[in-house]
Amino acid sequence: MTRVAGVILAGGRSRRFGEMDKALARLDGVPLVCRTAGRVTSVTDELVFNCRRDQASALESACPDLDATIAVDTDPDTGPLGGIRTGLDATDAPLSAVVACDMPFVDPSLLTFLVAEATETGADVVVPQVEDGWFQTTQAVYRTESVSAAANAVLEQGGGKILDAFDSLDVRTVGPETLARFDPRTFENINTREEFAAAESAIRARRTEAE
Ligand SMILES: Nc1nc2c(ncn2[C@@H]2O[C@H](COP(=O)(O)OP(=O)(O)OP(=O)(O)O)[C@@H](O)[C@H]2O)c(=O)[nH]1
């Protein structure tokens, strides 16, 4: 079996969230980053947290049970592109499931599906493409070495988006019809306090339903 790393992006500034780092905000009692990472690790072999240097110690102690490697940004504030490159460079697993820390409903079975697609096709990138055509680049599976090199090339040219790196890569998309098989909340991300409160209500409602 191909080894797979879970790479959690947490190097953003949480500007829309307000005072604190949203990664550490307790969602129904559990730091957001730990809740997201816990779902990712259920289907990966190792875990990497990507963040800025000033976040590292708090993130390291946030979820001790998960045993994450901390990958500190060499180029902070270069957006998810820089975070993905740094996260990928911290693992030698051939494939990486990259997920933003603010996606607490990420569906592990979708990640497993994306990994299987990457393994079967040999693609560099397997990325969900939702109904409006949007690429869900922060919930996608990347071939670690080739995507790191392509992301690095974009950064060396002055930066941009991870999508800019796709031009030189073998990219497979997974469309809405297939995505409909997975948790409809999987791509929900939390940017504001209001979205945080709504996610907390949803988690509590799901727990009540399951009881
Ligand atoms: N390493 C790194 N990660 C980033 C950067 N910007 C965003 N991210 C991560 O990419 C994901 C999506 O980013 P956003 O939803 O915009 O989060 P954010 O930048 O913290 O939030 P805002 O400041 O409100 O835009 C999150 O997991 C962020 O932690 C960055 O400059 N460096």
The ligand as an SDF file (V2000), in Angstrom:
LIG
                    3D

 32 34  0  0  0  0  0  0  0  0999 V2000
    0.9310   28.1960    5.4160 N   0  0  0  0  0  0  0  0  0  0  0  0
   -0.0320   29.0510    5.0700 C   0  0  0  0  0  0  0  0  0  0  0  0
   -1.3020   28.6440    5.1290 N   0  0  0  0  0  0  0  0  0  0  0  0
   -2.2520   29.5450    4.8020 C   0  0  0  0  0  0  0  0  0  0  0  0
   -1.9680   30.8680    4.4100 C   0  0  0  0  0  0  0  0  0  0  0  0
   -3.1380   31.5100    4.1510 N   0  0  0  0  0  0  0  0  0  0  0  0
   -4.0990   30.6200    4.3760 C   0  0  0  0  0  0  0  0  0  0  0  0
   -3.5860   29.4350    4.7840 N   0  0  0  0  0  0  0  0  0  0  0  0
   -4.3300   28.2290    5.1560 C   0  0  0  0  0  0  0  0  0  0  0  0
   -5.1590   27.8920    4.0620 O   0  0  0  0  0  0  0  0  0  0  0  0
   -6.4570   27.5370    4.5020 C   0  0  0  0  0  0  0  0  0  0  0  0
   -7.4910   28.4240    3.8550 C   0  0  0  0  0  0  0  0  0  0  0  0
   -7.2480   29.7730    4.2010 O   0  0  0  0  0  0  0  0  0  0  0  0
   -8.3780   30.7800    4.7050 P   0  0  0  0  0  0  0  0  0  0  0  0
   -9.6900   30.1090    4.7950 O   0  0  0  0  0  0  0  0  0  0  0  0
   -8.3270   32.0150    3.8980 O   0  0  0  0  0  0  0  0  0  0  0  0
   -7.8750   31.0420    6.1850 O   0  0  0  0  0  0  0  0  0  0  0  0
   -7.1490   32.2750    6.7660 P   0  0  0  0  0  0  0  0  0  0  0  0
   -6.2080   32.8550    5.7680 O   0  0  0  0  0  0  0  0  0  0  0  0
   -6.5720   31.8680    8.0760 O   0  0  0  0  0  0  0  0  0  0  0  0
   -8.3750   33.2410    7.0630 O   0  0  0  0  0  0  0  0  0  0  0  0
   -8.5770   34.7700    6.6840 P   0  0  0  0  0  0  0  0  0  0  0  0
   -7.4040   35.5370    7.2460 O   0  0  0  0  0  0  0  0  0  0  0  0
   -9.8700   35.1450    7.3500 O   0  0  0  0  0  0  0  0  0  0  0  0
   -8.6330   34.7940    5.1720 O   0  0  0  0  0  0  0  0  0  0  0  0
   -6.4390   27.6230    6.0210 C   0  0  0  0  0  0  0  0  0  0  0  0
   -6.2250   26.3350    6.5160 O   0  0  0  0  0  0  0  0  0  0  0  0
   -5.2680   28.5340    6.3180 C   0  0  0  0  0  0  0  0  0  0  0  0
   -4.6280   28.2030    7.5600 O   0  0  0  0  0  0  0  0  0  0  0  0
   -0.5830   31.2610    4.3750 C   0  0  0  0  0  0  0  0  0  0  0  0
   -0.2440   32.4060    4.0370 O   0  0  0  0  0  0  0  0  0  0  0  0
    0.3390   30.3130    4.7050 N   0  0  0  0  0  0  0  0  0  0  0  0
  1  2  1  0
  2  3  2  0
  2 32  1  0
  3  4  1  0
  4  5  2  0
  4  8  1  0
  5  6  1  0
  5 30  1  0
  6  7  2  0
  7  8  1  0
  8  9  1  0
  9 10  1  0
  9 28  1  0
 10 11  1  0
 11 12  1  0
 11 26  1  0
 12 13  1  0
 13 14  1  0
 14 15  2  0
 14 16  1  0
 14 17  1  0
 17 18  1  0
 18 19  2  0
 18 20  1  0
 18 21  1  0
 21 22  1  0
 22 23  2  0
 22 24  1  0
 22 25  1  0
 26 27  1  0
 26 28  1  0
 28 29  1  0
 30 31  2  0
 30 32  1  0
M  END
$$$$
